[in-house]
Amino acid sequence: MITQMINPVWVEVKCRMCGTVYTIAVEENDFYDWQNGKCIQDAMPYLTADERELLISHTCGDCWAEMFSCIGGD
């Protein structure tokens, strides 16, 4: 996570599976870049993989893990 944002925006995202609402802080320009075609991992490398996935698919990390737990090999 970056320590200080210049133009932060807070994005609220509701997980489509469990309904939990998450708030993610991102740089305004980074969000704009992503919305205009830049790969999310390049636009917002300071977010965790779970945060980026939540923005992309509206699926939180816990629900994602549950959906694909049968693939894990345990």
N, C-alpha and C positions, 0 to 999 in steps of 0.2 A: 504494500500500500504506500502511495506517496504521502509524504508528511504534511505538505501544505499545497492546497489547490488554489489556483488563481481565480478561476471562474467556475466554481462547483455548481452542479445541478444535482438534485436528488430525484432519482427515478424510482417510482413505486411499481413493483411487479408482483402480481398475484400468481402463485403456483397453480397451474391448471389441474394438478392432481389432488393436493391436500387443501388448497385454498388459503394457505398462509401468505400474508402480504409482507414482502421484503422491501426495504429502502436501501438503495445503492447510490453512493456518492461517486460521481464521475466528473471529469473536466468537460465543460460545455463543448469546446472545440473537438474533443475526442469523440464525444457522442455524435456530433454532427458528421465527423469524418466516417464513423461506422455506418451511420444511416445513409451515407452517400457512397457506399461501396468498399470502404477500407475494411480489411479483415479485422474482426474484433480483437484478436490477440495482438495485432499490431497497433490498433487504435488505443487500446486500454490494457497494456501489459501489466499494470499495477493491480488489476482485479484478479481474484482467484479464478481458477477454472470453473468452479461452481457458480460464481457470480456471473461470469460470462455466459455460461450455459443458461442460467436463469433469464438473462436478457434475450438470448436467442430463442429458446424454446418454451419459456415460461414454466420450466420444470426445475424445482429446487434440487439440491444435491442429494438429500435424503430420499426423495421420491425417485430420482434418477437411479440411485444405487439399488433401491428396491425393485424397480422395473427390470434391471439387468442383473439381478443377483444370481439368476440361474446360469449366467455365462461365466461367473467368477472362478469356477473351478474348485470351490470348497465342497 
